[in-house]
Amino acid sequence: MAKKVVASLQSSGKDFAKVIKMSKSAKSGAYTFREDIIPTDKVKGYFGNN
């Protein structure tokens, strides 16, 4: 019974993706990184917005 619960939890994680976006600060020139976990169908939109 416990194996079915673990298997169902693993399959639901495939609908999300961890994305890391890099941006450069205009003031100091340093790079900053932003990490988010978003649904896989919104990944292209996340990187499309600057």
HELIX and SHEET records of a PDB file:
HELIX    1   1 ALA A    2  SER A   12  1                                  11    
HELIX    2   2 GLY A   13  ASP A   15  5                                   3    
HELIX    3   3 THR A   40  LYS A   42  5                                   3    
HELIX    4   4 VAL A   43  GLY A   48  1                                   6    
SHEET    1   A 2 PHE A  16  LYS A  24  0                                        
SHEET    2   A 2 TYR A  31  PRO A  39 -1                                        
END                                                                             
